[in-house]
């Protein structure tokens, strides 16, 4: 399922650490293999990607989003 999200990149120091995007509506998505260009805590972004229901992570911070564009 392809979606577009406007929000803010946040680094979460849980376990080995994880990158998330918190949407403008407050939803949290954990980023799966995020591009280095957006790995900046506090960065305002618009990303598009695919929700990955077929994988799990250690952090389990929200639905998993594989970014395909930003």
C-alpha positions as CSV (number, residue, x, y, z in Angstrom):
1,X,0.0,0.0,0.0
2,X,1.6,3.3,-1.2
3,X,1.1,6.3,1.0
4,X,2.4,9.9,1.3
5,X,3.2,11.5,4.7
6,X,4.0,15.0,5.8
7,X,5.8,15.1,9.1
8,X,9.0,15.2,11.1
9,X,11.9,12.8,11.3
10,X,12.7,11.6,14.8
11,X,15.5,9.4,16.1
12,X,14.4,7.0,18.8
13,X,17.2,5.7,21.1
14,X,15.4,2.4,21.8
15,X,17.7,-0.7,21.6
16,X,20.1,-0.1,18.7
17,X,18.1,3.0,17.7
18,X,15.4,3.6,15.1
19,X,14.3,6.3,12.8
20,X,10.7,7.3,12.6
21,X,8.5,9.9,10.9
22,X,5.8,11.5,13.0
23,X,3.0,12.7,10.7
24,X,1.4,16.1,11.0
25,X,-1.7,14.1,12.4
26,X,0.4,12.4,15.1
27,X,0.8,8.9,13.6
28,X,4.2,7.3,14.0
29,X,5.8,5.2,11.3
30,X,9.1,3.4,11.8
31,X,11.4,3.8,8.8
32,X,12.7,0.7,7.1
33,X,16.2,1.2,5.7
34,X,15.8,5.0,5.5
35,X,17.8,7.0,3.0
36,X,20.8,8.8,4.6
37,X,19.5,12.2,3.2
38,X,16.6,12.1,5.6
39,X,18.3,10.7,8.7
40,X,18.3,14.1,10.5
41,X,16.4,14.4,13.8
42,X,13.8,17.2,13.5
43,X,13.9,17.4,9.7
44,X,10.5,18.4,8.2
45,X,9.7,16.1,5.3
46,X,7.2,14.8,2.9
47,X,7.8,11.1,2.2
48,X,6.1,8.5,0.1
49,X,6.5,4.8,0.6
50,X,5.1,1.4,1.1
51,X,3.7,0.1,4.4
52,X,5.5,-3.2,5.1
53,X,3.2,-5.6,6.9
54,X,5.5,-8.5,6.1
55,X,8.3,-7.6,8.5
56,X,8.8,-6.9,12.2
57,X,11.4,-4.8,14.0
58,X,12.9,-4.9,17.5
59,X,11.8,-1.3,18.3
60,X,8.1,-1.8,17.2
61,X,7.4,1.9,17.2
62,X,4.6,1.9,14.7
63,X,3.7,0.7,11.2
64,X,6.8,0.1,9.1
65,X,7.3,2.4,6.2
66,X,9.8,1.7,3.4
67,X,10.6,5.1,1.8
68,X,10.5,5.2,-2.0
69,X,10.7,8.9,-2.4
70,X,11.0,12.2,-0.5
